[in-house]
Structures are given as C-alpha cells and as structure tokens.
Amino acid sequence: MFFAVDFDITLTQWSFVASENFRATCRMLGRDRMEIYDHSRVCDWAREDAMIADLGGANS
C-alpha cells in the first residue's frame, strides 16, 4: 500500500508526527506492505526509520 504526506513536511514534523502515524500503520499492515509516495526526503526518512518495505534495491 502506498501512503503520502500531502504537504512540504519538515524533519521535525516527520520525527514527531508523521513517523508515529506511519509506525502505527506499519504495525497494523506489516512493513512489507508499506510504501510511501512523496518527496525524496520523506522517502529517505521512512527508509532510514525502517518504515517501508525493503525491496532489495541498490540503495537498500
């Protein structure tokens, strides 16, 4: 499942708000079913926080 953040989020907002929502969704759906469609910063933050599926790409 793909999820998005619909505004220009800051790292602080990611760390204290959005990541908690994604973390809860991860627990419900499983990390292997999580993907984020968003700005590259958000995708990087989600990958660094292990909140999206590891698809085994070169940058995993």
N, CA and C atoms as a LAMMPS dump frame, in Angstrom:
ITEM: TIMESTEP
0
ITEM: NUMBER OF ATOMS
180
ITEM: BOX BOUNDS ff ff ff
-5.0000000000000000e+02 5.0000000000000000e+02
-5.0000000000000000e+02 5.0000000000000000e+02
-5.0000000000000000e+02 5.0000000000000000e+02
ITEM: ATOMS id mol type element x y z
1 1 1 N 0.845 -1.155 0
2 1 2 C 0 0 0
3 1 3 C 0.891 1.219 0
4 2 1 N 0.477 2.211 -0.758
5 2 2 C 1.219 3.456 -0.825
6 2 3 C 0.518 4.518 0.01
7 3 1 N 1.322 5.294 0.718
8 3 2 C 0.812 6.399 1.529
9 3 3 C 1.597 7.644 1.177
10 4 1 N 1.009 8.798 1.397
11 4 2 C 1.668 10.06 1.066
12 4 3 C 1.485 11.074 2.184
13 5 1 N 2.425 12.005 2.242
14 5 2 C 2.314 13.181 3.104
15 5 3 C 1.987 14.327 2.156
16 6 1 N 0.851 14.974 2.353
17 6 2 C 0.345 15.931 1.372
18 6 3 C 0.755 17.371 1.603
19 7 1 N 1.898 17.586 2.243
20 7 2 C 2.405 18.951 2.373
21 7 3 C 3.918 18.89 2.526
22 8 1 N 4.567 20.032 2.418
23 8 2 C 6.024 20.113 2.498
24 8 3 C 6.459 19.954 3.951
25 9 1 N 6.63 18.731 4.372
26 9 2 C 6.897 18.393 5.766
27 9 3 C 8.361 18.651 6.123
28 10 1 N 8.585 19.048 7.347
29 10 2 C 9.948 19.24 7.848
30 10 3 C 10.405 17.972 8.569
31 11 1 N 11.684 17.876 8.822
32 11 2 C 12.195 16.728 9.559
33 11 3 C 11.595 16.675 10.962
34 12 1 N 11.418 17.818 11.588
35 12 2 C 10.806 17.86 12.921
36 12 3 C 9.383 17.327 12.876
37 13 1 N 8.601 17.736 11.872
38 13 2 C 7.231 17.232 11.732
39 13 3 C 7.234 15.735 11.454
40 14 1 N 8.186 15.292 10.638
41 14 2 C 8.294 13.854 10.375
42 14 3 C 8.567 13.11 11.672
43 15 1 N 9.552 13.598 12.412
44 15 2 C 10.01 12.895 13.61
45 15 3 C 8.965 12.802 14.708
46 16 1 N 8.144 13.843 14.85
47 16 2 C 7.221 13.883 15.985
48 16 3 C 5.752 13.653 15.639
49 17 1 N 5.407 13.671 14.357
50 17 2 C 4.003 13.486 13.994
51 17 3 C 3.843 12.374 12.956
52 18 1 N 4.339 12.604 11.764
53 18 2 C 4.097 11.67 10.657
54 18 3 C 4.687 10.292 10.924
55 19 1 N 5.897 10.247 11.475
56 19 2 C 6.506 8.936 11.699
57 19 3 C 5.686 8.096 12.666
58 20 1 N 5.049 8.728 13.628
59 20 2 C 4.196 7.98 14.562
60 20 3 C 2.994 7.372 13.841
61 21 1 N 2.425 8.128 12.911
62 21 2 C 1.305 7.599 12.122
63 21 3 C 1.758 6.435 11.239
64 22 1 N 2.903 6.602 10.581
65 22 2 C 3.417 5.522 9.736
66 22 3 C 3.831 4.314 10.571
67 23 1 N 4.39 4.538 11.727
68 23 2 C 4.786 3.435 12.614
69 23 3 C 3.555 2.611 13.021
70 24 1 N 2.473 3.298 13.357
71 24 2 C 1.23 2.611 13.725
72 24 3 C 0.664 1.832 12.538
73 25 1 N 0.719 2.428 11.366
74 25 2 C 0.232 1.747 10.167
75 25 3 C 1.087 0.527 9.87
76 26 1 N 2.392 0.652 10.074
77 26 2 C 3.312 -0.485 9.902
78 26 3 C 2.916 -1.644 10.809
79 27 1 N 2.58 -1.322 12.036
80 27 2 C 2.185 -2.381 12.982
81 27 3 C 0.905 -3.062 12.522
82 28 1 N 0 -2.305 11.949
83 28 2 C -1.283 -2.864 11.508
84 28 3 C -1.15 -3.687 10.224
85 29 1 N -0.424 -3.155 9.249
86 29 2 C -0.353 -3.784 7.934
87 29 3 C 0.881 -4.651 7.729
88 30 1 N 1.928 -4.367 8.458
89 30 2 C 3.208 -5.031 8.248
90 30 3 C 4.102 -4.2 7.351
91 31 1 N 5.356 -4.106 7.735
92 31 2 C 6.317 -3.283 6.994
93 31 3 C 6.432 -3.705 5.532
94 32 1 N 6.331 -5 5.266
95 32 2 C 6.484 -5.496 3.897
96 32 3 C 5.379 -5.022 2.961
97 33 1 N 4.326 -4.415 3.498
98 33 2 C 3.224 -3.907 2.677
99 33 3 C 3.216 -2.38 2.596
100 34 1 N 4.216 -1.735 3.168
101 34 2 C 4.244 -0.271 3.256
102 34 3 C 5.172 0.343 2.207
103 35 1 N 4.689 1.352 1.538
104 35 2 C 5.481 2.194 0.646
105 35 3 C 4.967 3.62 0.786
106 36 1 N 5.84 4.571 0.493
107 36 2 C 5.461 5.986 0.576
108 36 3 C 5.702 6.627 -0.766
109 37 1 N 4.719 7.374 -1.226
110 37 2 C 4.814 8.145 -2.449
111 37 3 C 4.9 9.597 -2.019
112 38 1 N 6.066 10.18 -2.16
113 38 2 C 6.247 11.539 -1.672
114 38 3 C 7.568 12.099 -2.161
115 39 1 N 7.93 13.245 -1.635
116 39 2 C 9.205 13.879 -1.932
117 39 3 C 10.337 12.941 -1.501
118 40 1 N 11.468 13.01 -2.152
119 40 2 C 12.575 12.103 -1.856
120 40 3 C 13.034 12.187 -0.401
121 41 1 N 12.931 13.368 0.217
122 41 2 C 13.321 13.481 1.633
123 41 3 C 12.456 12.592 2.504
124 42 1 N 11.161 12.621 2.282
125 42 2 C 10.236 11.805 3.074
126 42 3 C 10.517 10.323 2.839
127 43 1 N 10.748 9.945 1.599
128 43 2 C 11.069 8.549 1.307
129 43 3 C 12.36 8.131 2.005
130 44 1 N 13.357 9.012 1.991
131 44 2 C 14.616 8.715 2.676
132 44 3 C 14.414 8.571 4.177
133 45 1 N 13.649 9.476 4.776
134 45 2 C 13.391 9.405 6.22
135 45 3 C 12.685 8.1 6.566
136 46 1 N 11.707 7.726 5.751
137 46 2 C 10.964 6.487 6.007
138 46 3 C 11.877 5.275 5.869
139 47 1 N 12.748 5.298 4.876
140 47 2 C 13.696 4.199 4.685
141 47 3 C 14.672 4.137 5.862
142 48 1 N 15.199 5.293 6.28
143 48 2 C 16.136 5.337 7.407
144 48 3 C 15.497 4.835 8.701
145 49 1 N 14.198 5.108 8.861
146 49 2 C 13.472 4.684 10.063
147 49 3 C 12.876 3.284 9.924
148 50 1 N 13.203 2.597 8.822
149 50 2 C 12.722 1.23 8.561
150 50 3 C 11.198 1.139 8.631
151 51 1 N 10.531 2.054 7.93
152 51 2 C 9.066 2.077 7.922
153 51 3 C 8.456 1.679 6.602
154 52 1 N 9.287 1.358 5.626
155 52 2 C 8.757 0.929 4.335
156 52 3 C 9.403 -0.395 3.953
157 53 1 N 8.793 -1.067 3.008
158 53 2 C 9.261 -2.374 2.585
159 53 3 C 10.68 -2.283 2.028
160 54 1 N 11.471 -3.287 2.317
161 54 2 C 12.812 -3.397 1.766
162 54 3 C 12.674 -4.226 0.495
163 55 1 N 12.764 -3.553 -0.64
164 55 2 C 12.576 -4.241 -1.903
165 55 3 C 13.874 -4.775 -2.478
166 56 1 N 14.964 -4.629 -1.72
167 56 2 C 16.236 -5.208 -2.153
168 56 3 C 16.921 -4.443 -3.259
169 57 1 N 16.609 -3.154 -3.414
170 57 2 C 17.243 -2.36 -4.447
171 57 3 C 18.673 -1.998 -4.104
172 58 1 N 19.326 -1.315 -5.001
173 58 2 C 20.732 -0.945 -4.83
174 58 3 C 20.938 -0.031 -3.637
175 59 1 N 19.932 0.754 -3.268
176 59 2 C 20.078 1.705 -2.166
177 59 3 C 19.486 1.197 -0.869
178 60 1 N 19.213 -0.071 -0.77
179 60 2 C 18.594 -0.63 0.432
180 60 3 C 19.572 -0.69 1.574
